[in-house]
Amino acid sequence: MTQTFTLQIDRAEGSLQRLIGLIERRGFHIDRMSVADAGQQREVRLTVRARDEARCVDVLGRQIDRLVGVSRERSVSEPYQEGAVVCTA
């Protein structure tokens, strides 16, 4: 299952690298990514998918929310698929 995040990140040095590193360390692949300038910040749109069924995109979203200088505007999930793992954590 894929998840699309729309984020606002600060234009600080290394902010995009920290975001990408977090996603990769938490066991997700980035399928699609776009970055656009939005004044003092950058708008980042990411489509991610889990490496395996044990990964939960809800947990990844909460971890992204904890990054300094990053705010999540919205998240959109792909429709429920048969056999998809539903997070309970």
C-alpha positions in Angstrom: 0.0 0.0 0.0 1.3 3.5 -0.8 0.8 6.7 1.1 1.2 10.2 -0.2 2.4 12.9 2.2 2.3 16.7 1.5 4.7 18.5 3.8 6.1 22.0 4.4 9.8 21.9 5.3 12.1 24.8 6.3 14.7 25.9 3.8 17.4 25.1 6.4 20.5 23.3 5.3 20.1 19.5 5.4 16.3 19.5 6.1 15.4 17.5 3.0 18.2 15.1 3.7 16.9 14.5 7.3 13.5 13.8 5.9 14.7 11.3 3.3 17.0 9.6 5.8 14.1 9.2 8.3 11.9 7.6 5.7 14.6 5.2 4.5 15.7 4.2 8.1 12.1 3.4 9.0 11.8 0.9 6.2 10.0 2.7 3.4 10.8 3.3 -0.2 10.2 6.6 -1.9 8.3 5.9 -5.1 7.7 9.5 -6.1 8.9 12.9 -4.8 8.4 16.5 -5.9 9.8 19.7 -4.3 8.6 23.2 -4.9 9.5 26.6 -3.4 6.9 28.1 -1.2 8.4 31.3 0.1 10.4 30.7 3.3 9.7 26.9 3.0 9.6 24.1 0.5 6.5 22.1 -0.3 7.4 18.4 -0.6 5.1 15.8 -1.9 6.2 12.2 -1.3 4.7 8.9 -2.2 6.1 6.1 -0.1 5.5 2.4 0.3 6.7 -0.1 3.0 9.5 -2.5 2.3 7.5 -5.2 4.0 4.1 -5.8 5.6 5.4 -5.2 9.1 5.8 -1.4 8.4 3.0 1.0 9.3 2.6 4.3 7.5 0.7 5.8 10.5 3.8 5.4 12.6 5.9 6.9 9.9 3.6 9.9 9.8 3.9 10.5 13.5 7.7 10.3 13.2 7.7 12.8 10.4 5.6 15.1 12.6 8.4 15.1 15.2 11.0 16.4 12.8 12.0 20.0 13.6 11.1 22.3 10.8 8.6 19.9 9.1 4.8 20.2 9.2 2.5 17.7 7.5 -0.4 19.3 5.6 -2.2 16.1 4.6 -1.8 12.4 3.9 -3.7 10.4 1.4 -3.7 6.6 1.4 -4.4 4.3 -1.4 -7.7 2.5 -1.1 -7.8 -0.6 1.2 -6.4 -3.6 -0.5 -7.1 -7.2 0.4 -4.4 -8.5 2.6 -3.1 -5.1 3.6 -1.9 -4.7 7.2 -4.0 -2.4 9.4 -2.0 -0.6 12.1 -3.2 -0.9 15.6 -0.2 0.9 17.3 
